[in-house]
């Protein structure tokens, strides 16, 4: 596992002040996690272009992720659950709290059991960012897109957005925990 990103990939991400100000204002006033998730989803699309964004809670005790938000609910519906077996990806992202960058079909196939769905959406690269609070992974922020590689600035923006979603993930996780 590595979080090394290809320095040669062009595409510095611009951070428009009006977009960031609006996002910060929305997050500060969000009365429900879905409001924050929608705002983060819109900002992600505006900053990085089209792709699939999912936001999950992580239940360490059962090694399960639960989908809290998805930009494509037809392919990845809310409430979807996945047991995460002990794999290098699980240890890297969920246990160590490190970013996973996957570029190309082989990289995605090596870590995702839903590769057929990913291929069906014509997605070829992923950045999985652990959503951490207090040094502990409490969820994942996953962005997939149709591209061959990620620029460092894109990964940095995704890491920032993932940290901005922590309060909403924590709030939604409390609600989801009650559905057992």
N, C-alpha and C positions, 0 to 999 in steps of 0.2 A: 504494500500500500504506500502511496506517496501523495503528497500534496504539492509536488513540484509541477509548475505550470510552464508551458512553452513560452519563453521570453520573446520568441520571434513572431508570435501571433500578433498581428496588428489589431487595433480596435480599442483604444483607450475609451473608457466609458465617461461620458459627460454627466456631471451631477447638477442638473438645473436647479437653481435656488428656489424658484416658485414651486416646483414639484416636491422638493424636500420640505419646504415650509408647510405646504398643504398636508403632506404625509405626517409631519410632526404634530400639526394641529389636530388632525383626525385621530391619531393615536392617543393624544393627550385627552381627548374628549370621548373616546370610544367607551360606550357603556356595556357593550357585549363583545366577546371575542370575535364574532363573525364580522363586525365592523372593522376591527383591526386587520383581520385576515384579508378582507376584501381590499382594503387600502394598500396593504403590503403587496397583494397580488397585482393590483393595478400599477403600482410603482415598479414592480419587477418587470412587467411587460413593457412599460414605458422606457425603462432604462436598458433592458437587454433584448427586447424584441420578442417575437412569438416563441412559445415553448410550453412545456407542461410544468406547473408548479404544484407540489403537494406539501402540506405541512402536517406532520404527525406528532402525536404524543408517544413517548417511550415509557413502557412499563418494565422496569428493570427486573422485578420479581418474577414475571412470567416471560421475560424476553420477547415481548410483543410490542409492535407499533400499531397505533390506531390512527387512521386518517381523520384529521380534524377539518381540513380544507383542501380543495382541489380546483384547479383551473379548468379541469375537464372531468366533470362528474359522471359523464357517460362511461368513460373508460376507467376512471378511478373514483368511485362513489364515496361520499362521506360515510364514515363509520367502518370502512374496510379495515380489516385486521390482518396482520402478517406476523407469524411466529418467526423470530430471527434466530436461527441456529448459530452455534458457535463457529463462525467463519472468520477469515482475516478481515473482511469488511466489517462485521459486527464488532470485533475487537477494536479495529481502527476508529470507527465512527462512534459507536454507542458506548464503548468502554473507555477508550482513550480520549474521546472528544476531539478527534482530528478530522479535517476536511478530506473527503474523497473526491478526486477528480478522475472521471472516466472519459476517455476519448476513443471513439471507434466502436464498431460492433463487437469485436472480440473482448474489449474491456467491459462492455455492458453485459455480455453473455456470461462472463466469468463471475459476476456478482449478483445478477438479478434473475430470479426464477420466473418473472413475468416478462421475459425478453420478447416473447411473441407479441404481446400487447405493445411494447415499446417499439418494436419494428413496424407494427401495423400503423403506428402514429408517425412513422418516418423520423424518429428521434435517434440521434447517433452520439450524443455526448451528455454527460451528467456532472453536476456538482452537488454532492450531498454534504450539507453543513450541519453539524450537530448543534442543536439548540441547547445551550448550557445555562444553568443557573447555579451559582455557588460552586463552580467547578464540576458539576455533575450534569451529564446529558439527560435532558428531560424530553427531548423530541428531536425531530429532523426536519430540515428545510431542504427540499429536493427540487432542483431545476434541471430539466432536460430540454435539449433543443436540437435542431437539425444543423449541426456544424461539425467540423472536423477537430477543432481544438478550442481551448479557452485561453483568453488573455488574462494575465495576472490582475489587471484592473477589474475584469468581470468577476473573477473569484472574490476579490476584495469587496466588491459591491454586494455580492450574494452573502458574504459573511456578515456584513453590516446589517443587511435586511433581516437576516436570521436572528441576530441579537435584538433587533427592534421588535421582534414578534414574541420574545420570551414572556412578557406579562400575559398576553392573550393565550399562549400555549398553557401556561400554568393555570389560568382561570378555566379554560376549556377542559383541561385534564381533570380538574376536580369534578366537573359535570360528568365527563365520560366515565370516571371511576365509579360513579354512582349507578351506572347502567348494568353492572354485572349481575 
